[in-house]
Each structure stands twice: as structure tokens, then as C-alpha cells.
Amino acid sequence: MKGNKASILTAAERCKNILASNWQGRLNTIKADAKGSKADIYSSKVNYMVKRGKPYIWVPENDLHNVNTIIDERGSFSVASPYPGPLANLLRSMKKFPARVALTGDVVPLKDEKVRFAEESLREMILSEQKAISEFSYSVSGILSSSGPSCPLRSENLQELLDGGEQHVIYKFNLSSCMFIDGNGGTHEVNLENIEASKADILSPFSANLIDGINQSEVRRRALLLFCIVYKNANAKDAYVLSIDRKGFEVLGKVPSPPMKDGFGEYQWKEFRFTFREEARSVEAFCSQLVEMEEEALKNVSSYSGLGS
């Protein structure tokens, strides 16, 4: 375990990871009436993929965005870090928002050949993810299979775009600005050159299922409690993984609050960052280092128990 600035991703890297980990975002365009006058903002959830650093957005054929962008191509697009299963309920109870990316730019419709290019790129990405899943080891598959039914794989969600159930118009989102918004609501403007130079972690497409798989497992959640005790000297009563990346992961731990005047204290949720000894350059490496940390924490707790007996 190490803890320094190098162990934390840059804002640009976090933006790239969030965009690569999700498949759905919120698109905002300027609403236009029949006279072409601009009133307020129209917003809806849309599906997307990222290719060469740019979001390609699938908008249903009957959606108002298709009218709005004829009048004015300017728009904004926001994507949140995945927060599946019990983590979503916890964040809602805390009135806490997940970290997210906010982009502004032009929403440009694709023409014939570029539409086929986008569809083929999406098909290749889905096949690549499905191939990776089929080749995962038993330990990785075990975590992914623990993920709940409300958290299907990203490739399964995106496959619906190719199945032909609903007609879509495909747009390329040309960025003009990028903002990273952290879990506490703090905003961090990100230079577009840094965005272009950064790469998403290889494990990002599977992060939602890894997070949910850990959080849905009682055994792994008990290990998170040990992490808080052994590595952070924090006596956590409950814990959930909040986010993951190649350098480590964040945990929300329920720890004792400072005592009140009457000497009694309650519990509060606090974020803890756990850093790997080596960067996890694959899903296999992430799961392997997680297991190593679990074994190490268990040994440390056992040695403490032995000293006390």
C-alpha cells in the first residue's frame, strides 16, 4: 500500500474512465419551436460509445433532439460514474452524487458512410468485450457473476442498439470543453489536450460489474471492513466499493463519528482510498491484487488476535 499524488488518477484520466465505463448519458440541446426561436433546454437519456476519444450518440428517431440540432448544433452531454445495485441506494440515502463528466460542444449528425463506420465500430467493441469475458479466469468470472440482475454487462446494453428494435439517428459529439465533477460537487475544468492525451483503463468497461460484484458479495464486503481496520486504522461497521481504477479503489466505510458532548457518538460514511503496489493493467491483475490484499489483511488481523490471546 502506498499513498501519494501519483497513486491518484488525474482529472483527465478520471473523465476518460467514466466515459469508457458507462453506456448511457444525458444529452441537452437548445429547444426550438416551429418559428426557429430558441427557448429553454431539452434533456433526455441517450446511449453512446466512445471512439478515438469522441462520444458517438444514438438518439431515437422520434426524439426532439433531432429537431433541435437542425436549428442549433450546440449541446452538452453528461455521464456519471457507474453506481449499480446497493451502491445507488446508499448514495441516494446520503444525498450524494457519483462523480461525473460534463461536456459541451457541437452535436453533429453522421451521414451514410460515417453511420456505417459508427455501427461497425460499435459491433467490434461489443465483440471485443464479449471475447474478453469468455477468456476471464474463474476468479474474475466469480466476481462478475456476483453482480446483480439490475447491472447487466455494458456490451449487453449496447447490443440493443444493433438489434434493430428502434430506429436511431447517430451523432458525433465534438468537444469544446470538459469538466470533471467530483463526488462532493467540486468542479475541475480539464484541458482538452489532456483529455486527448489520456487513455481509459482497460478495466473501465467492466467496472460497473466489478463494483457491483464486490458489493453484492458478503464475503468481499467483510474484506472491505478488514481493509479499513488494517490499512486505515478505522473501525468500520459497513463498507461498499465506490469506484475502481488501475491504481486502486475507493471505499465508502461506515465509521464512528467524533463523540458528542454526552460522550456518545453516531456513525458516518467516510471515503477511503486504497492503492495497489503495482498498477493493474488488466481486469485479471485488478482481481489478483484485490485477492492479495484480502489475504494480507486477514493475516494481519489474525496476528493481532494471536498477540491478544
Buried (B, 14 or more C-beta within 10 A) or exposed (E): BEEEEEBBBBBBBBBBBBBBBBBBBBBBBBBBEEEEEEEEEBBEEBBBBBBEBBBBBBBBEEBBBBBBBEBBBBBBBBBBBBBBBBBBEBBEEEEBBBBBBBBBBBBBBBEEEBBEBBBEBBBEBBEEBBEBBEEBEEEBBBBBEBBBEEBBBBBEBBBEBEEEEEEBBBBBBBBEBBBBBBBEEEEBEBEBEBBEEBEBBBBBBBBBBBBBBBBBBEEBBEBBBBBBBBBBEBEBEBBBBBBBBBBBBBBBBBBBEEEEEEEEEEEEBBEBBBBBEEBBEBBBBBBBBBBEBBEBBBEBBEEEEEEEE
